Amino acid sequence: MLKQPSPFPNLSAAGRELAPRLAEYENDPDAIVLGVALAGVPVAREVANFLHAPLDLILIRRLLVGDGVGVHICAVNVAGSTFFDDEIALAETPSTPLDHFLSEAIEGLGQREQLCRRGRAPIVVTGRTVIVVDCGIRTGSTMQVAARAVRAIEPKRMIGAVPVSSREGYQIIAPLFDDLICLMQPEEFVNAGRWYSDFRRAEDDRVGELLA
């Protein structure tokens, strides 16, 4: 049964409500929780605490617009390792405006990773049960990017988990995961922030505190 639609007090409270739905992974040595930065991190922290599982981040840098509607070509940092969509070709010596843009964007993603993760060593994702947590799903574009990056690392299982989703977004994202957990799907979604009384998120320089 889905939760009746009403706003969560804040992101952490939503994580505490979401966590018991993932109880089958409690104390599972293969399980790892990845929070999609930024708003997914406080939710993911509560899930990781409940499951006694390691917590890390997914950082997304959208670079180019793809051919399909709402499709973005991205660089994604998953638990300390950066992956690029196949369409990204990085030049060893940038010469064109596009080359310089991509080079600077990738460098910026690396700096952001260091700021958020505070130099933590990368976590092994391959062969593990990976639980990808975000604050919500509207169009599904963010979870699509996250799922694509994590799937490329060949996890044993990939579970998606969000407190709230639009009905259309849920239908788009569910096939990308082995399981997709969602507490509620309001008929009128609007946006994720609509479903939190307090939607404040930690900035990059405070995300490391949540990981700790």
C-alpha positions in Angstrom: 0.0 0.0 0.0 1.3 3.5 -0.9 1.4 6.2 1.7 -1.4 8.7 1.4 0.0 11.9 -0.2 1.0 14.5 2.4 4.3 16.4 2.6 7.2 15.0 4.6 8.6 17.3 7.3 12.0 17.3 5.7 14.4 15.2 3.7 15.8 13.3 6.7 12.3 12.4 7.9 11.4 11.1 4.5 14.5 8.9 4.6 13.4 7.5 8.0 10.0 6.6 6.5 11.6 5.1 3.4 14.2 3.0 5.2 12.0 0.2 6.6 10.8 -0.6 3.1 14.3 -1.7 2.4 14.6 -3.9 5.5 15.5 -7.0 3.5 18.9 -5.5 2.9 19.6 -4.7 6.6 23.1 -5.9 7.6 23.7 -7.3 4.1 27.5 -7.1 3.6 27.0 -6.7 -0.1 24.7 -3.7 0.2 25.8 -0.1 -0.5 23.6 3.0 -0.5 24.3 5.8 -3.0 22.6 9.2 -2.5 22.1 11.4 -5.6 23.5 14.8 -4.7 22.3 17.0 -3.4 18.8 16.5 -2.2 19.0 12.7 -2.2 21.9 12.6 0.3 19.9 13.3 3.6 17.4 10.7 2.5 20.1 8.2 1.7 21.9 8.8 5.0 18.8 7.7 7.0 18.5 4.6 4.7 22.1 3.7 5.2 21.9 4.2 9.0 18.9 1.9 9.2 20.5 -0.8 7.0 23.9 -0.5 8.6 25.3 -0.1 5.1 28.1 2.1 3.6 27.0 5.4 2.2 28.4 7.3 -0.8 27.4 9.7 -3.5 26.4 10.0 -7.1 27.4 13.3 -8.6 26.0 14.2 -12.0 27.3 16.8 -14.5 25.0 17.3 -17.4 27.1 18.3 -20.4 25.2 18.1 -23.7 21.6 17.6 -24.9 21.1 14.3 -26.6 18.9 13.4 -29.5 15.9 12.3 -27.6 13.5 14.6 -25.6 14.9 15.1 -22.1 18.0 13.1 -22.9 21.3 14.5 -21.5 24.9 13.4 -22.2 26.6 13.4 -18.8 29.7 12.7 -16.7 28.8 10.9 -13.5 30.9 10.3 -10.4 29.7 7.1 -8.7 31.2 6.5 -5.3 34.5 8.2 -6.3 34.9 6.9 -9.8 34.0 9.0 -12.8 32.2 7.6 -15.9 31.3 9.3 -19.2 28.6 8.6 -21.7 29.9 7.2 -24.9 29.2 10.4 -26.8 31.8 12.3 -24.8 35.2 12.5 -26.5 37.8 14.3 -24.4 40.7 15.8 -26.4 44.2 15.4 -24.8 44.9 19.0 -25.9 41.7 21.1 -26.0 41.5 23.2 -29.2 37.8 23.9 -30.0 35.3 25.7 -27.7 33.6 22.4 -27.1 36.8 20.8 -26.1 37.5 23.6 -23.6 34.0 23.4 -22.3 34.2 19.6 -21.7 37.6 19.8 -20.2 36.6 22.6 -17.7 33.3 20.8 -16.9 35.1 17.5 -16.1 37.7 19.4 -14.0 34.9 21.1 -12.1 33.2 17.7 -11.4 36.5 16.4 -10.0 36.8 19.4 -7.7 33.2 19.0 -6.6 33.8 15.3 -5.9 36.8 16.2 -3.7 34.8 18.8 -1.8 31.8 16.6 -1.2 33.7 13.3 -0.5 36.6 15.0 1.4 39.2 12.7 -0.2 37.5 9.4 0.7 38.8 6.5 -1.3 36.4 5.1 -4.0 34.1 2.3 -2.9 33.8 -0.9 -5.0 30.4 -1.1 -6.6 30.9 -4.0 -9.0 29.2 -7.2 -7.8 27.3 -5.5 -4.9 23.7 -4.7 -4.2 23.5 -1.0 -4.9 20.6 1.1 -3.5 20.3 4.4 -5.4 18.3 6.9 -3.4 17.0 10.3 -4.4 14.5 12.8 -3.0 11.9 12.1 -5.7 11.2 11.5 -9.4 9.5 14.0 -11.6 10.4 13.4 -15.3 12.9 10.6 -14.4 15.8 12.2 -16.1 18.1 12.3 -13.0 17.4 8.7 -12.1 17.9 7.6 -15.7 21.4 9.1 -15.7 22.2 7.5 -12.3 20.8 4.1 -13.3 22.8 4.2 -16.6 26.1 5.0 -14.8 25.6 2.4 -12.0 24.5 -0.3 -14.4 27.7 0.2 -16.4 29.7 -0.8 -13.3 27.9 -4.2 -13.2 26.3 -4.4 -9.8 24.8 -7.6 -8.6 21.5 -5.9 -8.1 20.4 -2.3 -8.5 17.5 -1.0 -6.4 16.0 2.4 -6.7 14.4 4.1 -3.7 12.5 7.5 -3.5 10.0 8.8 -1.0 7.8 10.3 -3.7 7.4 10.1 -7.5 5.1 11.3 -10.2 3.1 8.5 -11.7 4.6 9.1 -15.2 8.2 9.2 -13.8 7.7 6.0 -11.9 6.6 4.2 -15.0 9.7 5.4 -16.9 12.2 4.5 -14.2 10.9 1.2 -12.8 12.1 -0.9 -15.8 15.7 0.4 -15.3 16.0 -1.1 -11.8 15.7 -4.6 -10.4 13.2 -3.0 -8.0 12.0 0.5 -7.4 10.6 1.4 -4.0 8.4 4.5 -3.7 6.2 5.6 -0.7 3.7 7.7 -2.6 2.7 8.7 -6.1 0.5 11.8 -5.9 -1.9 12.4 -8.8 -0.7 16.0 -9.0 3.0 15.9 -8.5 4.2 19.4 -9.6 7.8 18.9 -8.3 9.7 17.1 -5.5 9.9 20.2 -3.3 6.1 20.4 -3.2 6.2 17.2 -1.0 8.5 18.5 1.7 7.5 21.1 4.3 11.3 21.9 4.6 13.2 21.2 1.4 16.5 22.7 2.5 19.6 20.7 1.3 23.2 20.7 2.4 25.5 22.5 0.1 28.6 20.7 -1.4 30.9 21.8 1.5 28.5 20.2 4.0 27.8 16.9 2.2 30.9 15.4 3.7 29.4 15.8 7.2 26.4 13.7 6.1 28.8 11.0 4.7 30.6 11.0 8.0 
